[in-house]
Amino acid sequence: MNAASPSSPASAAAGKPPSALKGQLGTYLGLTVVLLGMIALFGSMSEYFLTRETFISIANEIPALAVMAVGMTFVLIIAGIDLSVGSVLALSAAVTAAAILEWKLSVPLAALLGLATGLICGTVTGAVSVAWRLPSFIVSLGMLEAVRGGAYLVTDSRTQYVGDAISGLAAPWIGGISAAFVLAVVLVAVGQLVLTRSVFGRHVVGIGTNEEAMRLAGIDPRPIRIIVFAVTGLLAGLAGLMQSARLEAADPNAGVGIELQVIAAVVIGGTSLMGGRGSVINTFFGVLIIAVLEAGLAQVGASEPSKRIITGAVIVVAVIIDTLRQRRAERRLA
């Protein structure tokens, strides 16, 4: 079978039928309605929510979550998962801080070293998973612990204050919006274009849909899987720089539990946990929904346990709705 044959998953993903496009538009509309509904709800509950300051604060807090969610979208589409992104964020930030404070490297070189750290961590996760045919869940769980330990070693278990060395990334830029937010939006756009308009993106969808069919089409899924995890690690490293720039410090405890937020944002955006289906733009909507939910709950004075319960309920409801939508689509095709 040829890689360009009409029956191959890669070529099938190249063009979407009208029903698929209609479903995608329906998803965009649904996510927009949910987001606007939440904004209206919290606006009615708090007189301070519908203010410029609130929305600027939300925009400047989400870049790290957004860029990691871009990578996680690709990971979930190939039917994988990466639980180590929070720890990779912490280690990349720690290495950058150590390079500036202890090794006396220039800021650009230190930042590159932090990004390289994330890239290496992601590559190792993908390579081990592929080479030994291990579930990425298990491999990334092990990496989560190992990399977190590395962050503690590099920082000597203490927060490292880097001051304003890299704060420019988080500094107000356009109308109070940080450069980090603009960069995150650009990466979301690039991620969507790669997923929908490139051969690599079609191969990613094909692997998640039917990996064996991709092999029969003459496409080796192994390097593609490794690249997806490597890029996810790189983006986690970038998220570490963004968070360090905002806090002006590298904390070895940074990013604890953020992997669950990242996965939640991707799932809320409609990416299938079973692989083969997803959208980076929808994921960004998921990030915004989580950010608005957290900001709104904080402003109305919800307790920490209540925030967790409500956020968890929203995630479960999103998965149920997505499952029902998928079953309805399958019945329509049957």
C-alpha positions as CSV (number, residue, x, y, z in Angstrom):
1,M,0.0,0.0,0.0
2,N,1.3,3.4,-0.8
3,A,1.5,6.3,1.7
4,A,-0.6,8.4,-0.7
5,S,-3.3,5.9,-1.2
6,P,-6.8,7.2,-0.6
7,S,-7.5,4.5,1.9
8,S,-4.6,5.4,4.2
9,P,-5.3,7.3,7.5
10,A,-2.8,10.0,6.6
11,S,-4.5,10.8,3.3
12,A,-8.0,10.5,4.9
13,A,-7.0,13.2,7.4
14,A,-5.9,15.5,4.6
15,G,-9.4,16.6,3.7
16,K,-12.5,16.7,6.0
17,P,-16.0,15.9,4.7
18,P,-18.7,18.6,5.2
19,S,-20.1,16.6,8.2
20,A,-16.7,16.8,10.0
21,L,-16.4,20.5,9.3
22,K,-19.9,21.0,10.6
23,G,-19.0,19.1,13.7
24,Q,-15.9,21.2,14.2
25,L,-17.8,24.4,13.9
26,G,-20.3,23.0,16.4
27,T,-17.5,22.3,18.8
28,Y,-16.1,25.9,18.4
29,L,-19.6,27.3,19.0
30,G,-20.2,25.1,22.0
31,L,-16.9,26.0,23.6
32,T,-17.5,29.7,22.9
33,V,-21.0,29.5,24.5
34,V,-19.5,27.8,27.6
35,L,-16.8,30.4,27.9
36,L,-19.1,33.4,27.5
37,G,-21.6,31.8,29.9
38,M,-19.0,31.4,32.6
39,I,-17.9,35.0,32.1
40,A,-21.5,36.2,32.4
41,L,-22.1,34.1,35.5
42,F,-19.0,35.3,37.4
43,G,-19.7,38.8,36.2
44,S,-23.1,38.7,37.8
45,M,-21.6,37.2,41.0
46,S,-18.7,39.7,41.4
47,E,-18.6,43.3,40.6
48,Y,-14.9,43.1,40.0
49,F,-14.8,40.3,37.5
50,L,-15.8,42.1,34.3
51,T,-12.9,44.5,34.5
52,R,-9.9,45.1,32.3
53,E,-7.6,44.2,35.2
54,T,-9.2,40.7,35.6
55,F,-8.8,39.8,31.9
56,I,-5.3,41.1,31.7
57,S,-4.4,39.0,34.8
58,I,-6.0,35.9,33.3
59,A,-4.1,36.5,30.0
60,N,-0.8,36.9,31.8
61,E,-1.2,33.8,33.9
62,I,-2.0,31.3,31.2
63,P,1.0,31.2,28.8
64,A,2.8,28.3,30.6
65,L,-0.4,26.3,30.7
66,A,-1.2,27.1,27.1
67,V,2.1,26.2,25.6
68,M,2.2,22.9,27.4
69,A,-1.3,22.1,26.3
70,V,-0.3,22.6,22.7
71,G,2.2,19.7,23.1
72,M,-0.2,17.6,25.1
73,T,-2.8,17.9,22.3
74,F,-0.4,16.1,20.0
75,V,0.5,13.5,22.6
76,L,-3.2,12.7,23.2
77,I,-3.9,12.5,19.5
78,I,-1.3,9.7,19.1
79,A,-3.1,8.0,22.0
80,G,-0.3,8.7,24.5
81,I,0.0,10.7,27.7
82,D,2.8,12.7,29.4
83,L,2.5,13.1,33.1
84,S,6.0,14.6,33.4
85,V,5.4,18.1,32.0
86,G,5.1,19.8,35.4
87,S,8.4,18.3,36.6
88,V,10.1,19.2,33.3
89,L,8.9,22.7,33.7
90,A,10.5,22.8,37.2
91,L,13.8,21.3,36.1
92,S,14.1,23.5,33.0
93,A,13.5,26.6,35.2
94,A,16.0,25.3,37.7
95,V,18.7,24.7,35.1
96,T,18.2,28.2,33.7
97,A,18.5,29.8,37.1
98,A,21.6,27.8,37.9
99,A,23.2,28.7,34.6
100,I,22.6,32.4,35.4
101,L,23.4,32.5,39.1
102,E,26.1,29.8,39.5
103,W,27.6,29.1,36.1
104,K,27.6,32.8,35.1
105,L,26.3,32.2,31.6
106,S,24.6,34.9,29.6
107,V,20.8,35.0,29.8
108,P,20.3,33.8,26.2
109,L,22.6,30.8,26.7
110,A,21.0,30.0,30.0
111,A,17.5,30.1,28.4
112,L,18.7,27.8,25.6
113,L,20.1,25.4,28.2
114,G,16.7,25.4,29.9
115,L,14.9,24.7,26.6
116,A,17.5,21.9,25.8
117,T,16.8,20.3,29.2
118,G,13.1,20.1,28.3
119,L,13.8,18.8,24.9
120,I,16.1,16.0,26.3
121,C,13.5,15.0,28.9
122,G,10.8,14.7,26.3
123,T,13.0,12.8,23.9
124,V,14.0,10.3,26.7
125,T,10.3,9.8,27.6
126,G,9.4,9.2,23.9
127,A,12.4,7.0,23.1
128,V,12.0,4.7,26.1
129,S,8.3,4.3,25.5
130,V,8.9,3.5,21.8
131,A,12.0,1.3,22.2
132,W,10.5,-0.9,24.9
133,R,6.9,-0.6,23.7
134,L,5.9,0.6,27.2
135,P,2.8,2.6,27.9
136,S,3.7,6.3,27.9
137,F,1.6,6.6,31.1
138,I,4.1,4.5,33.0
139,V,7.2,5.9,31.4
140,S,6.1,9.5,32.0
141,L,5.1,8.7,35.6
142,G,8.7,7.5,36.2
143,M,10.0,10.6,34.5
144,L,7.7,12.8,36.7
145,E,9.5,11.5,39.8
146,A,13.0,11.4,38.4
147,V,12.9,14.9,36.9
148,R,11.4,16.4,40.0
149,G,14.3,14.9,41.9
150,G,16.6,16.5,39.4
151,A,15.0,19.9,40.1
152,Y,15.6,19.5,43.8
153,L,19.2,18.6,43.2
154,V,19.9,21.5,40.9
155,T,18.3,24.1,43.2
156,D,19.5,22.4,46.4
157,S,15.8,22.2,47.4
158,R,15.6,26.0,47.6
159,T,13.9,28.6,45.5
160,Q,16.4,30.4,43.3
161,Y,15.7,34.1,42.8
162,V,16.9,35.3,39.4
163,G,15.5,38.8,39.7
164,D,14.8,40.6,36.5
165,A,17.3,38.7,34.4
166,I,14.5,37.0,32.4
167,S,11.5,39.1,33.5
168,G,11.2,40.7,30.1
169,L,9.2,37.7,28.9
170,A,6.5,38.4,31.5
171,A,6.7,42.2,31.4
172,P,3.6,44.2,30.2
173,W,3.9,44.7,26.5
174,I,0.8,45.6,24.5
175,G,-2.0,47.1,26.6
176,G,-0.7,45.3,29.7
177,I,-0.5,42.0,27.9
178,S,2.9,40.2,28.3
179,A,5.1,39.0,25.5
180,A,4.7,35.5,26.9
181,F,0.9,35.6,26.2
182,V,1.6,36.8,22.6
183,L,4.1,34.0,22.1
184,A,1.6,31.4,23.5
185,V,-1.0,32.6,21.0
186,V,1.5,32.3,18.2
187,L,2.4,28.8,19.2
188,V,-1.3,27.8,19.3
189,A,-1.7,29.1,15.8
190,V,1.5,27.3,14.6
191,G,0.4,24.1,16.4
192,Q,-3.0,24.2,14.7
193,L,-1.4,24.8,11.3
194,V,1.0,21.9,11.8
195,L,-1.8,19.6,12.9
196,T,-4.2,20.4,10.1
197,R,-2.0,21.6,7.2
198,S,1.2,19.5,7.3
199,V,2.1,15.9,6.4
200,F,3.5,15.5,9.9
201,G,0.1,16.5,11.3
202,R,-1.8,14.0,9.1
203,H,0.6,11.3,10.2
204,V,0.0,12.2,13.9
205,V,-3.8,11.8,13.4
206,G,-3.2,8.6,11.4
207,I,-1.2,7.0,14.2
208,G,-3.8,7.8,16.7
209,T,-6.6,6.5,14.5
210,N,-5.0,3.3,13.3
211,E,-1.2,2.8,13.9
212,E,-1.1,-0.6,12.2
213,A,-2.7,0.9,9.0
214,M,0.0,3.5,9.1
215,R,2.7,0.8,9.1
216,L,1.0,-1.0,6.2
217,A,1.0,2.4,4.4
218,G,4.8,2.4,4.7
219,I,5.0,5.1,7.4
220,D,7.1,4.2,10.5
221,P,5.2,5.6,13.5
222,R,8.2,5.4,15.9
223,P,10.1,8.5,15.0
224,I,6.9,10.5,14.9
225,R,6.0,9.4,18.4
226,I,9.5,10.4,19.7
227,I,9.2,13.8,18.0
228,V,5.8,14.4,19.5
229,F,7.2,13.7,23.0
230,A,10.4,15.7,22.3
231,V,8.4,18.8,21.3
232,T,6.2,18.4,24.3
233,G,9.2,18.4,26.5
234,L,10.6,21.5,24.7
235,L,7.3,23.3,25.2
236,A,7.4,22.4,28.9
237,G,10.9,23.8,29.1
238,L,9.6,27.0,27.5
239,A,6.7,27.0,30.1
240,G,9.4,26.9,32.8
241,L,11.0,30.0,31.4
242,M,7.7,31.8,31.2
243,Q,6.8,30.9,34.8
244,S,10.3,31.9,36.1
245,A,10.0,35.2,34.2
246,R,6.6,35.9,35.9
247,L,7.8,34.9,39.4
248,E,11.4,36.1,38.9
249,A,12.4,32.8,40.6
250,A,12.9,29.1,40.0
251,D,11.0,27.0,42.5
252,P,11.7,23.2,42.7
253,N,8.1,22.8,43.6
254,A,6.9,24.7,40.5
255,G,4.4,22.9,38.3
256,V,3.2,20.3,40.9
257,G,-0.1,19.0,39.6
258,I,-0.1,21.2,36.5
259,E,0.0,18.2,34.3
260,L,-3.6,17.5,35.4
261,Q,-4.6,21.0,34.4
262,V,-2.9,20.6,31.1
263,I,-4.7,17.3,30.3
264,A,-8.0,18.8,31.6
265,A,-7.7,21.7,29.2
266,V,-7.0,19.4,26.2
267,V,-9.9,17.1,27.1
268,I,-12.3,20.0,27.7
269,G,-11.2,21.2,24.2
270,G,-12.6,17.9,22.8
271,T,-9.3,16.0,22.1
272,S,-10.1,12.2,22.4
273,L,-8.2,10.3,25.1
274,M,-8.4,7.3,22.8
275,G,-6.4,9.2,20.1
276,G,-7.0,10.1,16.5
277,R,-9.0,13.3,17.1
278,G,-8.1,16.8,18.5
279,S,-7.6,20.5,17.8
280,V,-5.1,22.9,19.2
281,I,-7.5,25.8,18.8
282,N,-10.1,23.9,20.9
283,T,-7.4,23.2,23.4
284,F,-6.8,26.9,23.8
285,F,-10.5,27.3,24.5
286,G,-10.1,24.7,27.2
287,V,-7.2,26.6,28.7
288,L,-9.3,29.8,28.8
289,I,-12.2,27.9,30.4
290,I,-10.0,26.6,33.2
291,A,-8.4,30.0,33.7
292,V,-11.8,31.8,33.8
293,L,-13.2,29.2,36.1
294,E,-10.3,29.5,38.6
295,A,-10.3,33.3,38.5
296,G,-14.0,33.5,38.9
297,L,-14.1,31.1,41.8
298,A,-11.3,33.0,43.5
299,Q,-13.2,36.3,43.1
300,V,-16.4,34.9,44.5
301,G,-14.5,33.6,47.6
302,A,-14.8,29.9,46.9
303,S,-12.7,27.8,49.3
304,E,-9.9,25.7,48.0
305,P,-11.8,22.4,48.5
306,S,-14.8,23.9,46.7
307,K,-12.6,25.0,43.8
308,R,-11.2,21.5,43.4
309,I,-14.7,19.9,43.5
310,I,-16.1,22.3,40.9
311,T,-13.1,22.1,38.6
312,G,-13.2,18.3,38.7
313,A,-17.0,18.3,38.0
314,V,-16.5,20.5,35.0
315,I,-13.8,18.2,33.6
316,V,-16.0,15.1,34.1
317,V,-19.0,16.8,32.5
318,A,-16.8,17.8,29.5
319,V,-15.6,14.2,29.0
320,I,-19.2,12.9,29.2
321,I,-20.4,15.5,26.7
322,D,-17.5,14.6,24.3
323,T,-18.2,10.9,24.7
324,L,-21.9,11.4,23.9
325,R,-21.0,13.5,20.9
326,Q,-18.6,10.9,19.6
327,R,-21.2,8.1,20.0
328,R,-23.8,10.2,18.1
329,A,-21.3,10.8,15.3
330,E,-20.5,7.0,15.1
331,R,-24.2,6.2,14.9
332,R,-24.6,8.7,12.1
333,L,-21.9,7.0,10.2
334,A,-23.1,3.5,10.8
